[in-house]
Amino acid sequence: MRLAIITKTKPTTKLISTSFNKLSLKEIDSIVSIEKDSSEHPWTKKQLSESVANSNNLNYILVLESKIIGYILAIPSIDSADILNIVIHKDFKRKGFGSSLIVETSKELNKKKIKTIFIEVRKSNLSAISFYLSLGFQEISIRKNYYSKNSNQLSIREDGIMMRLEISQLIKK
Ligand SMILES: CC(C)(COP(=O)(O)OP(=O)(O)OC[C@H]1O[C@@H](n2cnc3c(N)ncnc32)[C@H](O)[C@@H]1OP(=O)(O)O)[C@@H](O)C(=O)NCCC(=O)NCCS
């Protein structure tokens, strides 16, 4: 599906044409590479492959001029969905692409009568928390010591923040 995204190429804005497509196993190496370059806690190829191979999941990529610049992994259930991960290539952050991926995925979920999206994020991931808040997600609970975090060879734990968004709120925006 072609998308026209108004990117925030500050200080000006411009209309950029991207494609929003289903993610398949043939794109795994590209997303593994985005993950390594652009995420502080990268998923492994095995984790990504298992998620993409699961036909119940809804996984999408955003493509700009034949280059994958981001992707999203979601697990739908009856009337809600969990976003497992969303990553935008480091060279394309803060241009509205992440927001666009969430909006387009929400439209697909809405077609399946899904009303609510949940996301869990590390407490230390302030940029992602700010991103979700900007889209209207609200914090609903804390999972104490949910994530492991390696620091100076010590394995320590950190909290997860559970956030929720009603899709109707986002789509009517
Ligand atoms: C989180 C992420 C997907 C956001 O993607 P993005 O394309 O950069 O986000 P957008 O450009 O759509 O940002 C929309 C708004 O979110 C907020 N935001 C995004 N990144 C932010 C940052 N680093 N610091 C503060 N606010 C931020 C801002 O309000 C921004 O609007 P603005 O640019 O007009 O100020 C991207 O930073 C990323 O890939 N992070 C690494 C992977 C990750 O942590 N994923 C989340 C896993 S739970």
Ligand as a Chemical Component Dictionary entry (heavy atoms), coordinates in Angstrom:
data_LIG
# 
_chem_comp.id                   LIG 
_chem_comp.type                 NON-POLYMER 
_chem_comp.pdbx_formal_charge   0 
_chem_comp.three_letter_code    LIG 
# 
loop_
_chem_comp_atom.comp_id 
_chem_comp_atom.atom_id 
_chem_comp_atom.alt_atom_id 
_chem_comp_atom.type_symbol 
_chem_comp_atom.charge 
_chem_comp_atom.model_Cartn_x 
_chem_comp_atom.model_Cartn_y 
_chem_comp_atom.model_Cartn_z 
_chem_comp_atom.pdbx_ordinal 
LIG C1  C1  C 0 10.472 4.877  19.321 1  
LIG C2  C2  C 0 10.654 5.052  17.792 2  
LIG C3  C3  C 0 9.995  3.888  17.074 3  
LIG C4  C4  C 0 9.980  6.375  17.360 4  
LIG O1  O1  O 0 10.019 6.475  15.933 5  
LIG P1  P1  P 0 10.154 7.901  15.193 6  
LIG O2  O2  O 0 9.885  7.702  13.751 7  
LIG O3  O3  O 0 11.456 8.509  15.546 8  
LIG O4  O4  O 0 8.983  8.730  15.882 9  
LIG P2  P2  P 0 8.166  9.991  15.294 10 
LIG O5  O5  O 0 9.064  10.791 14.413 11 
LIG O6  O6  O 0 6.887  9.508  14.705 12 
LIG O7  O7  O 0 7.909  10.805 16.646 13 
LIG C5  C5  C 0 6.623  11.296 17.027 14 
LIG C6  C6  C 0 6.771  12.022 18.350 15 
LIG O8  O8  O 0 7.242  11.110 19.374 16 
LIG C7  C7  C 0 8.071  11.821 20.292 17 
LIG N1  N1  N 0 9.440  11.313 20.190 18 
LIG C8  C8  C 0 9.940  10.446 19.271 19 
LIG N2  N2  N 0 11.256 10.199 19.510 20 
LIG C9  C9  C 0 11.585 10.942 20.592 21 
LIG C10 C10 C 0 12.813 11.154 21.302 22 
LIG N3  N3  N 0 13.957 10.515 20.947 23 
LIG N4  N4  N 0 12.808 11.994 22.360 24 
LIG C11 C11 C 0 11.676 12.623 22.736 25 
LIG N5  N5  N 0 10.481 12.505 22.088 26 
LIG C12 C12 C 0 10.439 11.662 21.032 27 
LIG C13 C13 C 0 8.044  13.279 19.850 28 
LIG O9  O9  O 0 6.934  13.907 20.498 29 
LIG C14 C14 C 0 7.788  13.142 18.359 30 
LIG O10 O10 O 0 7.234  14.323 17.776 31 
LIG P3  P3  P 0 8.240  15.533 17.348 32 
LIG O11 O11 O 0 9.360  14.925 16.546 33 
LIG O12 O12 O 0 7.349  16.436 16.546 34 
LIG O13 O13 O 0 8.724  16.141 18.631 35 
LIG C15 C15 C 0 12.168 5.150  17.405 36 
LIG O14 O14 O 0 12.785 6.122  18.223 37 
LIG C16 C16 C 0 12.932 3.837  17.580 38 
LIG O15 O15 O 0 13.045 3.050  16.631 39 
LIG N6  N6  N 0 13.518 3.605  18.779 40 
LIG C17 C17 C 0 14.366 2.412  19.010 41 
LIG C18 C18 C 0 13.553 1.148  19.160 42 
LIG C19 C19 C 0 12.589 1.241  20.332 43 
LIG O16 O16 O 0 12.959 1.611  21.438 44 
LIG N7  N7  N 0 11.321 0.845  20.068 45 
LIG C20 C20 C 0 10.287 0.813  21.079 46 
LIG C21 C21 C 0 10.246 -0.547 21.702 47 
LIG S1  S1  S 0 9.015  -0.611 23.008 48 
# 
loop_
_chem_comp_bond.comp_id 
_chem_comp_bond.atom_id_1 
_chem_comp_bond.atom_id_2 
_chem_comp_bond.value_order 
_chem_comp_bond.pdbx_ordinal 
LIG C1  C2  SING 1  
LIG C2  C3  SING 2  
LIG C2  C4  SING 3  
LIG C2  C15 SING 4  
LIG C4  O1  SING 5  
LIG O1  P1  SING 6  
LIG P1  O2  DOUB 7  
LIG P1  O3  SING 8  
LIG P1  O4  SING 9  
LIG O4  P2  SING 10 
LIG P2  O5  DOUB 11 
LIG P2  O6  SING 12 
LIG P2  O7  SING 13 
LIG O7  C5  SING 14 
LIG C5  C6  SING 15 
LIG C6  O8  SING 16 
LIG C6  C14 SING 17 
LIG O8  C7  SING 18 
LIG C7  N1  SING 19 
LIG C7  C13 SING 20 
LIG N1  C8  SING 21 
LIG N1  C12 SING 22 
LIG C8  N2  DOUB 23 
LIG N2  C9  SING 24 
LIG C9  C10 SING 25 
LIG C9  C12 DOUB 26 
LIG C10 N3  SING 27 
LIG C10 N4  DOUB 28 
LIG N4  C11 SING 29 
LIG C11 N5  DOUB 30 
LIG N5  C12 SING 31 
LIG C13 O9  SING 32 
LIG C13 C14 SING 33 
LIG C14 O10 SING 34 
LIG O10 P3  SING 35 
LIG P3  O11 DOUB 36 
LIG P3  O12 SING 37 
LIG P3  O13 SING 38 
LIG C15 O14 SING 39 
LIG C15 C16 SING 40 
LIG C16 O15 DOUB 41 
LIG C16 N6  SING 42 
LIG N6  C17 SING 43 
LIG C17 C18 SING 44 
LIG C18 C19 SING 45 
LIG C19 O16 DOUB 46 
LIG C19 N7  SING 47 
LIG N7  C20 SING 48 
LIG C20 C21 SING 49 
LIG C21 S1  SING 50 
# 
